[in-house]
Amino acid sequence: MIMTDTMIDPATRSADLAAIKDVIATVEHAQNNELPEPFLALFRPDAIWTTGGGRRLFGLDAIAEFTRKVLPGGMRGMSQSFELEHVLYLPPDVVAVKLRQVYRTADGNDVGSPLWVMTKEDGAWRLAACQNTGVVDDEDVSPARPVFGGS
């Protein structure tokens, strides 16, 4: 994992990284266990999200409506894990977080590449702008592409 920053002191960087990893772990747990509320609690009220299927969601209300509709039952027969690949500080209270997301299904694996822009507010990192995209050149992608479909 690479962290890019120019003006962040090591103690702050370490604390930020731990907090960002906690957000990632919460998303992974909430999605694998089909728990909308812990997932939704991570977003800013004005957040935007583009799903892996290309659905554009503007604001927490839209994200919540979508999540409460698709997450229960949405992980049936699969699990996923996230690997933190890169953190890029923009201003000190904004980061771009690049992840590798592996979906495991009975039909094989698929891989996504989420990008999360997160903001630090009152000491907590929140999801502000997020998008997921299927990866075509990853060794874990099965020919069936069970999540993102064929290319």
C-alpha positions in Angstrom: 0.0 0.0 0.0 1.2 3.5 -0.9 0.4 6.6 1.0 1.0 9.9 -0.7 1.2 13.1 1.4 3.5 16.0 1.5 2.7 17.8 4.8 1.1 15.3 7.1 3.1 14.5 10.3 3.8 10.8 10.9 1.5 10.5 14.0 -1.4 12.1 12.2 -0.8 9.9 9.1 -0.7 6.8 11.3 -3.9 7.7 13.1 -5.6 8.6 9.8 -4.6 5.3 8.2 -6.0 3.4 11.2 -9.3 5.3 11.0 -9.5 4.8 7.2 -8.9 1.0 7.7 -11.7 1.0 10.3 -14.1 2.5 7.7 -13.0 -0.1 5.1 -13.6 -2.9 7.7 -17.0 -1.5 8.6 -18.0 -1.4 4.9 -16.8 -5.0 4.3 -18.6 -6.3 7.4 -21.8 -4.4 6.7 -22.0 -5.5 3.1 -21.0 -9.2 3.8 -23.6 -9.4 6.5 -26.2 -7.3 4.6 -26.5 -4.6 7.2 -27.5 -1.3 5.6 -27.4 0.9 8.7 -23.7 0.6 9.7 -22.8 1.1 6.0 -25.0 4.2 5.7 -23.7 5.7 8.9 -20.3 6.2 7.1 -21.6 8.7 4.6 -21.8 12.5 4.6 -25.4 13.8 4.1 -24.5 15.2 0.7 -22.4 12.2 -0.5 -22.5 10.9 -4.0 -22.1 7.2 -5.0 -21.8 5.5 -8.4 -22.4 1.8 -8.0 -20.5 -1.0 -9.8 -23.5 -1.3 -12.0 -23.4 2.4 -13.0 -26.3 3.7 -10.9 -25.6 7.3 -9.9 -26.9 8.3 -6.4 -26.9 11.8 -5.1 -27.2 12.4 -1.3 -27.6 10.1 1.6 -31.3 9.8 1.1 -30.8 8.3 -2.4 -27.9 6.1 -1.2 -30.0 4.9 1.7 -33.1 4.1 -0.4 -30.9 2.1 -2.9 -28.9 0.3 -0.1 -32.0 -0.7 1.9 -33.5 -2.1 -1.3 -30.5 -4.1 -2.7 -28.3 -5.0 0.3 -30.6 -7.4 2.1 -30.3 -10.5 0.0 -27.7 -8.8 -2.3 -24.8 -10.8 -0.9 -26.5 -14.2 -1.0 -24.1 -16.8 -2.3 -21.1 -14.5 -2.2 -18.6 -12.6 0.0 -16.2 -9.8 -0.6 -13.0 -8.4 0.8 -11.3 -5.1 0.4 -7.6 -4.4 0.1 -6.3 -0.9 0.7 -4.0 0.0 -2.3 -3.4 3.7 -2.0 -4.2 6.8 0.0 -3.7 10.2 -1.5 -4.0 13.3 0.7 -5.5 16.2 -1.1 -5.9 18.9 1.5 -5.0 17.4 5.0 -8.7 16.7 5.7 -9.5 15.0 2.3 -8.2 11.8 1.0 -8.7 9.7 -2.2 -8.7 6.0 -1.2 -8.1 3.4 -3.8 -9.2 -0.2 -3.0 -9.1 -3.6 -4.6 -12.4 -5.4 -3.9 -12.6 -9.2 -4.5 -16.0 -10.8 -4.8 -16.1 -14.6 -4.2 -19.0 -16.5 -5.7 -19.8 -20.1 -6.7 -19.3 -19.0 -10.3 -15.8 -17.7 -9.6 -14.3 -14.4 -8.5 -14.7 -10.9 -9.7 -12.7 -7.8 -8.9 -13.7 -4.2 -8.5 -11.6 -1.1 -8.1 -13.5 1.3 -5.8 -12.3 4.9 -5.4 -13.5 6.7 -2.3 -13.1 10.4 -1.6 -13.3 10.8 2.2 -13.4 13.9 4.4 -12.3 14.2 7.9 -15.1 15.8 10.0 -15.0 16.2 13.7 -12.2 13.8 13.8 -14.0 11.0 11.9 -13.4 10.0 8.2 -16.7 10.0 6.2 -17.5 8.8 2.7 -18.1 11.8 0.4 -17.8 10.6 -3.2 -17.4 7.0 -4.2 -17.4 4.9 -7.4 -16.8 1.3 -8.1 -15.6 -0.1 -11.5 -14.9 -3.7 -12.6 -11.3 -4.6 -13.2 -10.4 -6.5 -16.5 -6.8 -7.3 -15.9 -6.6 -8.9 -12.5 -5.4 -12.4 -11.9 -8.5 -13.1 -9.7 -11.1 -12.3 -12.3 -12.9 -15.4 -13.5 -14.0 -15.7 -17.1 -17.7 -15.7 -16.0 -17.4 -12.2 -14.4 -20.2 -13.0 -11.9 -20.5 -9.5 -10.6 -19.5 -7.1 -13.3 -20.6 -9.2 -16.3 -18.6 -10.2 -19.4 -16.4 -7.7 -21.2 
